[in-house]
Amino acid sequence: MANGTEITRRDFFKVVGVGGAAATLVGCGAEPPEKLIPYLIPAEEIIPGVGLWYATTCRECPAGCGMVLKTREGRAVKAEGNPSHPVNQGALCARGQASLQGLYNPDRIREPLIRNTDGTFRPVSWEEAEGTVAKHLSTLRTEGKGQRVAFVSSLVGGSLKQLIERWMGALGSHRTFIFEALGYDGLKTAHEILFGLNTIPRYDLGKSQFIISFGADFLETWLSPVEYARGFSAMRSYRDGKMGRFYYVGPRLSLTGANADDWISTRPGTEGFLALGMIHAILSAGLATSLGAPGRKGLDALVATFSPEHVSGITGVPEKKIIELARAFATVRPSLALGGGAGWSSSNATAAAIGAALLNYVVGNIGETVEFQSYSSLDAVSRFSEIAALTEEMNRGEMSALLIHRANLVFSLPEKAGFRDALKKVPIKIAFAEFLDETTAEADVILPMHDPLESWGDYSPRQGVYSLMQPVMRPIFSTRSLGDTLVALAKKVDSKMAGQLPWPSFYDYLRESWSGLQKLLGNNEPFETFWQQALRQGGVWKKGEKETVRLKPEAVQSVLAELRLEPETKASMYLHLYPSNALYDGRGANRPWLQELPDPMTKITWGNWAEIHPQTAQKLGVTEGAVVKITSPFGTVEAPAHIYDGIRADTVALPLGEGHTAFGRYAGKRGSNPMSLISPKPGASAASSSLIPVQIEVTTAHETPASTAGNNRQEGRGIAEAVAISEIAHNAKTAHKELKQHPQLRPPHPHPENRWGMVIDLNACTGCSACMVACSAENNVPVVGRENILTGREMFWIRIERYVENDGGRIENRFLPMLCQHCDNAPCEPVCPTYASYHRPDGLNAQVYNRCVGTRYCSNNCPYKVRRFNWFEYEHPDPLNLQLNPDVTVRTKGVMEKCTFCVQRIRGAKDIAKDEGRPIRDGEITPACVQTCPTSALVFGDLKDPQSKVSQMAQDSRRYRVLESLNTEPAITYLKKIRQDNEV
Amino acid sequence: MQLCMGCHKTVGKDMQEVQKLIRLWEQRRPIEWLKVNDLPDFVYFTHKRHVSADVACETCHGQVEKMDRVSRGPIHSMESCVNCHLERKASVDCWTCHK
């Protein structure tokens, strides 16, 4: 090339840039003009461009967290925790964040369906569908066969449940069942046996100083994970040289276990015996001081055979450890034992729950950290034995009609329980459903239901918390709410039934029911005032009253009958199933955000896996991704193996949730459903699956799990750091090292007004990953799918890195939220040929999408690997596109993107402050990740303001910055995780 | 449209364009206006900030009251936006308009 025509690289890009811009301009001119469509009659409350918030209740699990939904121009765009709600106090988990993808799911049933004779469905009008159902019911009613009709609903709130029962009563049936796959039968049975209370208490983790969990994964799925995560972080916060202790007992290291000081690995199904051994040690050491002689009566006899020595033999935990744990549990006040997995998750869940409850009783935690109240919402859930009995009746042809509301029994019950076949023997099956799941697909008539976000309703997770649900937007499809449908059906069946359900709509019924509640609460305001106030606040709260608890005299005998010591079969491998952090019992499997959310421990997305210990894997010749065939006495599943340190060598663990054969495009045909391995026998009194022996065979197939994990070892890079508690306590001054000052090539950025920054407390982060979904929802981050994850093309702006420190035996897990560090010396900035990546005066490292030409130099140069490239144009299938945040650009193919610290929220807050003629207040801006964090591990604010919370926290002696030696000067300060010095 | 119909239920009923409006109203259909002053989707513009900074409507939209057929106003390119921001000492940071 001749000298005169030689061009530098930078010039080349300038030319290409201009050319590109010109092409774009031409493109713009050729596009058809956009249309401006006004409201016919403008809604009074809607101002275009201004968000409107509605309070409602999350119905993704039984916890019943309060939510506020941001709507823009009449469509919901973001779910957040309701700050005034007593359960979750403003935070939300990943599943709650993803509730919007239930509402906008492209696979929702859009109109009523009736089955043709050839088995296919045909869409019909509501008139015709309701007419068909009413005709069937009317015939059954006049023939006096009301009792042959059963209604199975998922857990619904108080008023709707009452209405269902009333409606069934009018039909002449009392056969109403509430089905939850994770129904906590074991926990309820334990409390029934011991105290005569068929209920679940409220656990106060925040008040505790010492927690021991017997297989209760309270940080991901157990009972009320957001509430417990908050309590847990309060208990684990560092105060005056101390931090509460937490031990996790179970065969698998769950996310909750990973947050413990130590994981006490017990033989599967023996957690409860460890608790009994601890009680033995407490009683014999005379540490049960709060227990009077009458309270103690019988207890000595109960645990007599469970000496620590004997229990050590059963559980595999050293005797010394049992005694130490017992001593600590009894002497550190107040303490708390949590026990019994969700139902399927833990073998012998009832035994574990009994053990935990007795431990609490013995040391006097009941009334302190365990509060029994008059009810909990889960009390209403039918026992597995009741569902099994119903299945039997169906099999015998004794049921004439089955009505099913949002309950996927075919998927969630053990396959051997035979619900699918039993269903075929019921002549009339009517489904009230949102999705064509495995159960709905068997129905004859499908009445499409509103999403909870489109419905009126209420939900009371426990006494004193009365939470309201209101529609946050107009329904998207031709759906109705269950309440309204029932009222309408009653009118169509006959006048007598109509007379028993005289309300014009469910809304009227709900108001009437709340007017009753108002009287009960002794509120004398006019009802409308009370109602409006409750709607605005999201419900009504009142302090719950504690129930007094006494050990039943016959409890000891019942406990002994319940505890089956020896597993039925001696096997070399046992099965352990656990609910998935993202998919829960499987109901989240059709939400792309949740499918793509990496499991916090394995980091696997889109599909399930079988966790196998490295030793076992070596013995069996299993490698990562090799498909293994797992056979139990009840069935077989195949799943790719994941080699995992956090599982016992004699146990194989599988997450629940995948293996759907229906349920839409995201869930269908992905992995296999481990419920086929489970015993269909309901057990003596609980759904606790007894110990299930399994065999593992390696197949020739291979399926690489789509994992987002890199190396989980730090290799001396000091990414996720920890500090011993004594180091902070005894040596606070020297531990407070000045951050190293590097020589600078260029003058520092001036930051005239603000410098936005963040502090992330690794001691508070539990790794739950709620922030990841919140970020995707707020910032229109696309879902890329399994194939792209496999090639490393995930798009998350924030991720949770998991690092393992294994100093011989004790595995320490550290979770580190990693997002753009908004460096002052940002390596991405100088390499951008188009200045698309630049530094703002407020410290933000900005990316301008319309300047970006996609060289990816910035991403190459970023040591934190937080920049994401749009390799493709990603889909938002209709109506998922309605969720897109209108305040954030939807990026196109060929553009680099990354965390902006939610600049749209910063701009929004600044706008308000400017209107009010004041500076921004500290705490006014909360990026989506900070907002949703259940443990407030992330704090955002202005580093220029020395009084701001973030500035104060950034001075903490635990502070450090990731890869500081690279002189990137990040705006994010991390606080080291705190390690207990010694074992108990 | 409710606002338009406030007057046009009675006023100007013999005019062709008003008749179109009335027909749409009777069919409960909104008017599908063509967006003349349109910005690309990656540009975020708020009227509030510009109005409160005393920028007159005509500065961007032109003298609409004198237009028979509305055409694009004078400020509708990035260049014109930036020039005005520079003149008025408003921020010319990229994220002021793009985010």
Interface residues (C-beta under 8 A of the other chain):
Chain A: C28 P33 E34 K35 L36 I37 P38 Y39 L40 I41 P42 G49 Y838 R840 P841 L844 A846 V848 Y849 N850 R851 D887 V888 T889 V890 T900 V903 Q904 R907 D911 K914 D915
Chain B: M1 Q2 L3 W25 R28 R29 P30 I31 E32 W33 L34 K35 V36 D38 P40 D41 F42 Y44 T46 K48 R49 S52 D93 C94 W95 H98 K99
